[in-house]
Every structure is written in structure tokens, then in C-alpha cells.
Amino acid sequence: LAYLPLAAILDHELTLTKPLRLTADTGIDAICHAMEAYVSAKANPFSDGVAASAMRRLGGALHTACSSPADGAAREAMLLGSCEAGIAFSNSSVTLIHGMSRPLGASFHIPHGMCNAMLLPRVTAFSAGGAVKRYADAARLMGLCDEGAADIDAAMGIPDALQRVTSDLRVPTLEGFGIDEAVFRKAVPSMAQAALASGSPNNNPIVPTATEVEALYHEIWDVGVGLRARGEAAA
């Protein structure tokens, strides 16, 4: 076992004044922690249990915590879920989302949770075919599909469901954050190498090549342009 606190002081009242952007981005970061822990190659029965509990709490509370910030039950669920998600990934590791997020955030000074939120839908689309049952479980736990949906439908539908979550919570695109396209595309090869060097992508259900990581970075830019054009992302 890795991180396993003897006690944790989780007072949701300390989070009641968190602004929307911080609530959304840190909440999606916690979802990434839990889901990545659950689909990681290093997942185990202990991490599975806390990851599943975290996804259930976070999926049920994120929108309420963002839209009704004084809702104590939602804030408490987010805080407990975040703690559980931290325990989960500390005992099984994160995967490709975090692997790609670190160099993206470092290169363009994007807050960590926002980076993960930008990456979450497309990286999940890349990965879902490598762990259909696990992603189907995640979709059900977070309320992102019908409870009775077939595994393949739940897993293949989770990227679009996560895109709706990030769009609803006005996660900015790379362009919307103010990044210059030419500068971004020039940085892609080095970011891809840094992502792979972190080791996290090796835990992914589908282990990517450098070329695939580069293509994902470019795809995230291109998809973001479309989202902004349709008014589905923050300007």
C-alpha cells in the first residue's frame, strides 16, 4: 500500500466559497484521479474499491457543487470523493491523461485541473477500447449512461458524455485559454516525449506511441476549435 492516511480532516465548509472555475477544474481533476486509477494497468482490489466509491460520489455531486455552491451535501461528496480518488491513484497510478497534462501545463501555464479537463474526453476516446468493461463501469458509477446499457455502448459513449460535462462546465479550449496555435503545434513533439518519459502512459489501457501522443495533442486543439465555433466551450 502507498498513501493511506490514518486520519484526514475533510471539512466541506472550507470549500463553500470556492469559485465556479476552481470547483469545476479541481472536481474534474478528482474524476480523472478516480477513473485513471480504475483503468490503470496497476489497478488492484484495494484501489478499485476506493476508486469506484469516488466516481460514484463525484459523478453525482459535481454539477450541483458548481451550480449551487452553498449545497453542503454536494460539497461534502466532492471532498470525500476527492480524498478517495487520491488514495486510489496513489495505490495504482494515473495513466495517459496525467502523462499528457503535466507537460501541457508546464509549457503553457495552464492550471493542472483545467489541463486534465481539456484532455479528458479525447484521451478517454483513445483509451476506451482497451478496457471496455472498466470504462463501462466508470460510466455507470458516474451516471453517464443508462444503468442497463451494454458494456460496449457504455464504454464507447463515455467520451461524448465527458465532453458534455466539460462543455456544460465551460472548460476552455486551448485556443480559448489564449494559446497561440503555431507555438502550440511547435511544442507538441517535445510535450509528447515528456509525457512518455513520465511513465504514466505505460499504465494506460492502450499504451501509446510518441506519434499517437502527438496526434492526440493536435486533435485536442482541432476539436477545441470546433467546440468554440459551435459555442460549446468558453470563449
Solvent accessible surface area in square Angstrom, and as a share of the most:
residue,aa,sasa,rsa
1,L,159,0.79
2,A,60,0.46
3,Y,102,0.39
4,L,85,0.42
5,P,45,0.28
6,L,189,0.94
7,A,88,0.68
8,A,50,0.39
9,I,168,0.85
10,L,66,0.33
11,D,59,0.31
12,H,46,0.20
13,E,112,0.50
14,L,144,0.72
15,T,22,0.13
16,L,58,0.29
17,T,127,0.74
18,K,55,0.23
19,P,85,0.53
20,L,91,0.45
21,R,73,0.26
22,L,87,0.43
23,T,4,0.03
24,A,0,0.00
25,D,8,0.04
26,T,56,0.33
27,G,3,0.03
28,I,1,0.00
29,D,19,0.10
30,A,4,0.03
31,I,8,0.04
32,C,0,0.00
33,H,30,0.13
34,A,0,0.00
35,M,3,0.01
36,E,2,0.01
37,A,0,0.00
38,Y,22,0.08
39,V,10,0.06
40,S,7,0.04
41,A,81,0.62
42,K,124,0.53
43,A,31,0.24
44,N,48,0.24
45,P,123,0.77
46,F,71,0.29
47,S,0,0.00
48,D,26,0.14
49,G,45,0.43
50,V,31,0.18
51,A,0,0.00
52,A,20,0.16
53,S,28,0.18
54,A,0,0.00
55,M,0,0.00
56,R,139,0.51
57,R,93,0.34
58,L,0,0.00
59,G,24,0.23
60,G,64,0.62
61,A,5,0.04
62,L,3,0.02
63,H,79,0.35
64,T,50,0.29
65,A,0,0.00
66,C,13,0.08
67,S,90,0.58
68,S,51,0.33
69,P,62,0.39
70,A,87,0.67
71,D,50,0.26
72,G,25,0.24
73,A,77,0.59
74,A,7,0.06
75,R,6,0.02
76,E,83,0.37
77,A,22,0.17
78,M,20,0.09
79,L,41,0.20
80,L,59,0.29
81,G,0,0.00
82,S,47,0.31
83,C,26,0.15
84,E,30,0.13
85,A,0,0.00
86,G,13,0.13
87,I,19,0.10
88,A,0,0.00
89,F,60,0.25
90,S,38,0.25
91,N,20,0.10
92,S,5,0.03
93,S,31,0.20
94,V,9,0.05
95,T,3,0.02
96,L,0,0.00
97,I,6,0.03
98,H,9,0.04
99,G,0,0.00
100,M,0,0.00
101,S,1,0.00
102,R,99,0.36
103,P,15,0.09
104,L,1,0.00
105,G,13,0.13
106,A,78,0.60
107,S,53,0.34
108,F,29,0.12
109,H,156,0.69
110,I,8,0.04
111,P,74,0.46
112,H,79,0.35
113,G,8,0.08
114,M,12,0.05
115,C,0,0.00
116,N,0,0.00
117,A,1,0.00
118,M,17,0.08
119,L,0,0.00
120,L,2,0.01
121,P,2,0.01
122,R,55,0.20
123,V,2,0.01
124,T,2,0.01
125,A,38,0.30
126,F,46,0.19
127,S,1,0.01
128,A,1,0.01
129,G,50,0.48
130,G,39,0.37
131,A,19,0.15
132,V,42,0.24
133,K,116,0.49
134,R,77,0.28
135,Y,7,0.03
136,A,0,0.00
137,D,25,0.13
138,A,0,0.00
139,A,0,0.00
140,R,49,0.18
141,L,35,0.17
142,M,10,0.05
143,G,61,0.59
144,L,40,0.20
145,C,37,0.22
146,D,114,0.59
147,E,135,0.60
148,G,77,0.74
149,A,25,0.19
150,A,54,0.42
151,D,48,0.25
152,I,92,0.47
153,D,92,0.47
154,A,2,0.01
155,A,0,0.00
156,M,90,0.40
157,G,33,0.32
158,I,1,0.00
159,P,9,0.05
160,D,82,0.43
161,A,5,0.04
162,L,3,0.01
163,Q,34,0.15
164,R,142,0.52
165,V,15,0.09
166,T,5,0.03
167,S,18,0.12
168,D,96,0.50
169,L,11,0.05
170,R,100,0.37
171,V,9,0.05
172,P,15,0.09
173,T,10,0.06
174,L,3,0.02
175,E,64,0.29
176,G,21,0.20
177,F,73,0.31
178,G,65,0.63
179,I,17,0.08
180,D,81,0.42
181,E,77,0.35
182,A,74,0.58
183,V,85,0.49
184,F,0,0.00
185,R,70,0.25
186,K,172,0.73
187,A,22,0.17
188,V,0,0.00
189,P,63,0.39
190,S,73,0.47
191,M,3,0.01
192,A,0,0.00
193,Q,102,0.46
194,A,48,0.37
195,A,0,0.00
196,L,47,0.24
197,A,90,0.70
198,S,53,0.34
199,G,28,0.27
200,S,9,0.06
201,P,1,0.00
202,N,94,0.48
203,N,10,0.05
204,N,6,0.03
205,P,34,0.21
206,I,63,0.32
207,V,82,0.47
208,P,7,0.04
209,T,78,0.45
210,A,29,0.22
211,T,101,0.59
212,E,65,0.29
213,V,0,0.00
214,E,48,0.21
215,A,55,0.43
216,L,6,0.03
217,Y,1,0.00
218,H,55,0.24
219,E,61,0.27
220,I,11,0.06
221,W,8,0.03
222,D,74,0.38
223,V,47,0.27
224,G,4,0.04
225,V,61,0.35
226,G,22,0.21
227,L,14,0.07
228,R,78,0.28
229,A,89,0.69
230,R,149,0.54
231,G,47,0.45
232,E,68,0.30
233,A,6,0.05
234,A,22,0.17
235,A,105,0.82
